[in-house]
Amino acid sequence: MKPVQLFLGGLILFAFISSCNQTGNENTSDQSGTKRKLPSGITYSYECLKDSGDDNNGWEKADEIINKLVTYNIDVSDEEQMRYGDTFLLESLKKNDFKIYEGHKAQYKLDTILQKLVTQRNNPSNIQYKIFVLDDDTTVNAYTIGGKIFITTAMLKQTKNNDQLYAIIGHEIGHNEKGHIKNTLKQVKAGKKYLGDWGEAVVAIKRILTGSFNQKKELEADYYGLDLTWKAGYDICAIKQFWDQMAKAEQKQDWLSFFRTHPYSDVRSRCLTNHITKNFELNCK
């Protein structure tokens, strides 16, 4: 089974049950849904990308410099982001392969999870979130733009528990709250301002060709979603277990790493393991 990636910050597959063992953190509770505080001094590390050889740090820095030069005087408000999300939804609904599953049996649970996670944010944006189930049994994915979160029926079938759903949805919230979507929309806005319609096309192509530059952002969204999951009182080891399983089926091709939006599965597992061990003092089985 191969992971399916979508741009605009798609997540890949999540599955498999996991558990955490306490190794000294007094803030560990086995009661799902019991809110907890984050450990003090929590940090995000990206050294694991360098250690894995899956890091395109030079290209990423170049992309950041270009982004700042092009968008230095351009801003995208939370309200604009939501309008982009509305437009994306309306335009997508015109396509035959994009269909909202109205009344899906998991909708209430997804709405509840989303609201629980949103209340755990520190320094929250003004973005209003809404989650949609896509009627797609072949593409295992979740993605977001402007507060709109989309999760496929294939993803729902792949997940085994609420812990995984918290991590998945938290990841997508992270893309919005950490400014990843905003930065992309700033480039789209810059393209319209300076180059017209062709500029927008150029920017879109650039985002595809430089997908691997976003590996740190994907990992940042992983960390953010994991932290929200912890605060909401759910098992943060679920993600680690998933990536371990994914790595078994993943075939690495070094020449494709330049185009990758996401780090390899075994890399994400190691990064998340390091994050959990260092900041939460937990060992994931």
C-alpha positions in Angstrom: 0.0 0.0 0.0 1.5 3.3 -1.1 0.8 6.6 0.7 -1.1 9.2 -1.3 0.0 12.8 -1.0 -2.0 15.9 -1.8 -0.6 19.4 -1.9 -2.0 22.2 0.4 -0.5 20.3 3.3 -2.1 16.8 2.9 -1.5 14.2 5.6 -0.8 10.7 4.6 -2.2 7.5 6.1 -2.8 7.0 9.8 -3.7 3.7 11.4 -2.8 1.1 14.0 -3.4 1.1 17.8 -0.5 2.2 20.1 0.2 2.8 23.8 2.5 4.9 25.9 4.4 3.8 29.0 5.1 6.3 31.7 8.8 7.0 32.4 8.6 9.8 34.9 6.1 12.4 33.7 3.5 12.9 36.4 1.1 14.4 33.8 0.3 11.0 32.2 -3.3 9.8 32.5 -4.8 6.6 31.0 -8.2 8.3 30.9 -8.9 9.2 27.3 -10.4 12.7 27.1 -8.9 14.0 30.4 -7.3 17.3 29.6 -3.6 17.8 30.4 -1.1 20.6 30.3 1.8 20.5 28.0 5.2 20.0 29.7 7.1 23.2 30.3 9.8 24.2 27.9 8.5 22.1 25.1 10.6 22.4 21.9 10.4 21.3 18.3 13.6 19.8 16.8 14.3 19.1 13.1 17.8 17.6 13.5 16.3 14.2 12.8 15.8 15.3 9.2 19.5 16.0 8.8 20.5 12.8 10.6 18.3 10.8 8.1 19.7 12.3 5.0 16.2 13.3 4.1 16.8 17.0 4.6 16.9 19.6 1.8 18.0 22.4 4.0 19.9 24.4 1.4 17.0 24.4 -1.1 14.5 25.2 1.7 16.5 28.2 2.8 16.6 29.4 -0.8 12.9 29.0 -1.1 12.3 31.0 2.1 14.5 33.8 0.8 12.6 33.9 -2.5 9.3 33.8 -0.6 10.3 36.8 1.6 11.4 38.8 -1.4 8.2 38.2 -3.3 5.8 38.6 -0.5 7.5 41.1 1.8 4.7 43.7 1.4 1.8 41.2 1.0 -0.4 40.0 3.8 -3.2 37.5 4.0 -5.6 37.9 6.8 -7.5 35.1 8.6 -10.6 36.2 6.9 -9.0 36.1 3.4 -7.7 32.6 4.2 -11.3 31.5 5.0 -12.5 33.1 1.7 -9.8 31.1 -0.2 -11.1 28.0 1.6 -14.7 28.8 0.5 -13.5 29.3 -3.1 -11.6 26.1 -3.0 -14.6 24.2 -1.8 -17.0 25.7 -4.4 -14.6 25.1 -7.3 -13.8 21.5 -6.1 -17.5 20.7 -6.0 -17.6 21.3 -9.7 -15.3 18.3 -10.2 -16.7 14.8 -10.6 -14.0 13.3 -8.3 -14.8 15.6 -5.4 -18.0 14.7 -3.5 -19.0 15.6 0.1 -20.4 12.6 1.9 -23.4 14.3 3.6 -24.7 12.6 6.7 -21.7 10.3 7.2 -22.0 8.3 10.4 -18.6 9.7 11.6 -19.5 13.4 11.1 -20.7 14.1 14.6 -17.6 12.4 16.0 -15.3 14.4 13.7 -17.1 17.7 14.6 -16.6 16.9 18.3 -12.9 16.1 17.9 -12.4 19.2 15.9 -14.0 21.4 18.5 -12.0 19.8 21.3 -8.7 20.3 19.5 -9.6 23.9 18.6 -10.1 24.8 22.2 -6.6 23.5 23.1 -4.8 26.1 20.9 -2.5 28.7 22.4 -2.6 32.2 20.8 -5.4 31.0 18.5 -6.0 32.6 15.1 -9.4 33.9 14.1 -9.8 31.1 11.6 -13.2 29.3 11.9 -12.8 25.5 11.3 -15.1 23.1 9.6 -14.5 19.4 8.7 -15.9 17.6 5.7 -16.0 13.9 4.8 -15.1 13.2 1.2 -16.8 10.3 -0.5 -13.6 8.6 -1.7 -12.8 5.0 -0.8 -9.6 4.8 -2.7 -7.5 7.8 -1.6 -6.4 7.7 2.0 -5.8 11.3 2.8 -6.7 14.4 4.8 -5.9 18.0 3.8 -6.8 21.6 4.6 -7.1 25.2 3.3 -8.5 28.2 5.0 -10.0 26.4 8.0 -11.7 23.8 5.7 -10.5 20.3 6.6 -11.2 17.4 4.3 -10.9 13.7 5.3 -11.7 10.9 2.9 -13.9 7.8 3.7 -10.8 5.7 2.9 -8.9 7.5 5.7 -11.8 6.9 8.1 -11.7 3.2 7.3 -8.0 3.1 7.8 -8.1 4.7 11.3 -8.7 2.4 14.3 -9.4 4.7 17.2 -10.0 8.3 18.2 -6.4 8.8 19.1 -5.4 8.6 15.5 -8.2 10.9 14.4 -7.1 13.5 17.0 -3.6 13.4 15.6 -4.8 13.6 12.0 -7.1 16.5 12.5 -4.6 18.2 14.8 -2.0 18.0 12.1 -4.4 19.9 9.7 -5.2 22.5 12.3 -1.4 23.0 12.6 -1.0 23.8 8.9 -3.4 26.7 9.4 -2.3 27.9 12.9 1.5 27.7 12.1 1.0 29.9 9.0 1.8 27.2 6.4 -1.3 27.8 4.4 -1.0 31.6 4.8 2.5 31.6 3.3 1.4 29.6 0.3 -1.6 32.0 -0.2 0.7 35.0 0.0 2.7 33.6 -2.9 -0.6 33.1 -4.9 -1.6 36.6 -4.0 1.8 37.9 -5.1 1.5 36.1 -8.4 -1.8 37.7 -9.1 -0.5 41.1 -8.2 2.7 41.1 -10.2 2.1 38.6 -13.0 -1.7 38.3 -13.5 -3.2 34.9 -14.2 0.1 33.5 -15.5 1.7 34.5 -12.2 -0.8 32.4 -10.3 0.0 29.4 -12.6 3.7 29.9 -12.1 3.3 30.0 -8.3 1.2 26.8 -8.4 3.9 25.0 -10.4 6.6 26.3 -8.1 4.7 24.9 -5.1 4.6 21.5 -6.8 8.3 21.5 -7.8 9.4 22.6 -4.4 7.2 20.3 -2.4 10.2 18.8 -0.6 11.0 22.3 0.8 8.0 21.8 3.1 9.3 18.8 5.0 10.0 20.8 8.1 6.5 22.3 7.9 5.0 18.8 7.7 7.0 17.8 10.7 6.0 21.0 12.5 2.3 20.2 11.8 3.0 16.7 13.2 4.4 18.1 16.4 1.6 20.6 16.7 -1.1 18.0 16.2 0.6 15.7 18.6 0.7 18.4 21.3 -3.0 19.2 20.8 -3.8 15.5 21.1 -1.9 15.4 24.4 -3.7 18.4 25.8 -7.0 16.9 24.8 -6.1 13.7 26.7 -5.5 11.2 24.0 -2.7 8.8 23.1 0.2 10.6 21.4 2.0 7.3 20.5 -0.7 6.4 17.9 1.2 8.4 15.2 4.5 6.7 16.0 3.0 3.3 15.6 1.5 4.2 12.3 4.7 5.4 10.8 6.5 2.3 11.9 3.9 0.2 9.9 4.1 2.6 6.9 7.8 2.3 6.8 7.6 -1.4 6.2 5.8 -1.0 2.9 7.5 2.2 1.7 10.1 2.0 -1.0 12.7 4.8 -0.9 14.0 6.3 -4.1 16.6 8.9 -3.4 16.1 10.7 -6.7 12.5 11.4 -5.8 13.3 12.9 -2.4 13.7 16.3 -4.1 10.1 16.3 -5.0 8.7 14.9 -1.7 6.3 17.0 0.3 6.6 14.7 3.3 9.6 13.1 5.1 9.9 9.3 4.7 7.8 7.3 7.1 10.7 5.9 9.1 12.1 9.5 9.5 8.8 10.8 10.8 8.6 7.9 13.3 12.1 8.7 14.6 11.4 12.4 14.7 8.1 11.9 16.6 9.7 9.4 18.9 12.4 11.9 19.8 9.8 14.6 20.3 7.7 12.4 22.7 10.8 11.1 24.6 12.4 14.5 25.0 9.3 16.6 25.8 6.9 14.1 27.4 9.3 11.6 28.9 7.3 8.7 27.5 8.4 5.5 25.7 6.1 4.4 23.0 5.7 0.7 22.4 
